[in-house]
Amino acid sequence: MDGSQNQLVSPSLQIFVYSIVSGDQAIAKEDGFDFKLIDEFTNAVDTSFLEKESEHLAGKIRWATSKGDYDMADYIINKWKDQLDDSWSLDYQILHSYPDEPNCYARLTGGAQQYDLRKKEDGDEFQKDDQVLMFYNAFAPPTEAPIKTSKLVYGHYCNADNVQWLLGQDPNILDGAVVICKYGGGAGRPDKGKNVKPHGAVAVLIFSDPHDFSDVNDKAYPEGQGIPEDTVQRGSAKYKRGDPTSPGYPSIEGAYFDDVQDLLNYTRTQVNSPHIWAPLPSQPIAWGDANHILSQLEGGEVPAEWKSESGLDTISKFGGSLKDTQMFELQIAVNYERKKSQDVIGIIEGSEYPDEYVLIGNHRDTWVHGAIDAGAGMTTIFEISRLFKELNIRPKRTVVFCSWGSEEHGLMGSIEFTEEFLAVLKERAILYVNADVSFKGNEYFYSTASQQMHELVFELTDYIKDHNDPSMSVTQRWAEKTEASGPRPSIGNPGTFS
């Protein structure tokens, strides 16, 4: 961060602060805003605290239910007990999936030399921690038996249009195939398996293409700022949010839990029906490994559009077979464990409307170090809670601070909390601010929000000056960077993916 200590977080801070200090539920634009308290709040932001918390959050591996995750939960409880009125932990007994690393592999065999796909990033020293988990997708079903096949097919984004194009070349092209897919393209992680399973595919490999995740013509790190060739996007591969074994109710002690094997059998046997987990085994792979595998495919030519939508120079054939009688071998092995997952809650009671809740939250767990996801959001929330104490602010409404557990496994902690307290939230919650990845880079502010909040967002971003060019407002920079058709950019609807 640079010396303008409040600029990167000011818009989100100001939206949050206005929502809790205003005495009116409705936003009366004609009355204008009194920015005095908001300015006082944001001007008190101290980058030294942000830096300290960022380093602390990213200093250890904190995947869900790891020692680092539990340690951070204790740290947050103690911090919020000191800064807020009270803080405590809500403990859920949630089913998680972890890779059985010794029994997982993906490799090309039969050529001049066996080619083993990476299990972990190998580009920097921070990945050498023994707490780093191998590449995997949480709740991707394991392979029932080791897969050994010469039938690899490139499916581009593996969205419905891509799959139909492949079937148009050969109606049986996907039967018995392992399909290589790119992230993005309108098909989420589990959607890629759903789209190819009805046509006989047995597994999917998924990689992040530099075309989609790096700036144009940017070289891979460390030569440039593009994603390095060992980059892998881990994630959750299930459809059902929260603990899939306790649908609709919280995973607390004494609850009934569906049997894991029954859910797996359902996933494997139901081809077209609604899915709970990813319909097929899926393995995330590095784009460097994808580049090599794609160079070994034989078959027809991919469309020119597919080539133009890729940063890899080996995308040429859509496959169906491998060169030189090579074989591709894949085994995905999974350990399922029901473990304690903690939601940490902090609270400041409102002075005038204590039964109206404004919530601000972010998940705590990461895949590796998580400096941006989830460190950026938790750093922002920590600074907000610190300033409540330093400025001795007593809000008119009750403020609930939330540190969710096990988000990366499929929104587990936040869903379990909502299932347990749904009646209370329906009655009392008036606003939720999601702080996940609250800043990344140094370019411009953007927001998604419910439609009732759009005008408030613009009131604030019209007021705040851009941190790089004070002659422009945040709104103007936002509109410029997103090539908005008018003076104001569009605000998307908030998703349920964080």
Secondary structure, 3 states (H helix, E strand, C coil): CCCCCCCCCHHHHHHHHHHHHCCCCCCCHHHCCCCHHHHHHHHCCCHHHHHHHHHHHHCCCCCCCCHHHHHHHHHHHHHHHHHCCEEEEEEEEEEEEEECHHHCEEEEECCCCCEECCCCCCCCHHHHCCCCCCCCEECCCCCCCCEEECCEEECCCCCHHHHHHHHHHCCCCCCCCEEEEECECCECHHHHHHHHHHHCCCEEEEECCHHHHCCCCCCECCCCCECCCCCCCCEECCCCCCCCCCCCCCCCCCCCCCCHHHHHHHHHHCCCCCCCCCCCCEEECCHHHHHHHHHCEECCECCHHHHHCCCCCCCCECECEEHHHCEEEEECCEEEEEEEEEEEEEEECCCCEEEEEEEEEEECCCCCCCCCCCHHHHHHHHHHHHHHHHCCCCCCEEEEEEEECCCCCCCHHHHHHHHHHHHHHHHHEEEEEECCCCCCCCCCCCCECCHHHHHHHHHHHHHCECCCCCCCEHHHHHHHHCCCCCCCCCCECCCCCC
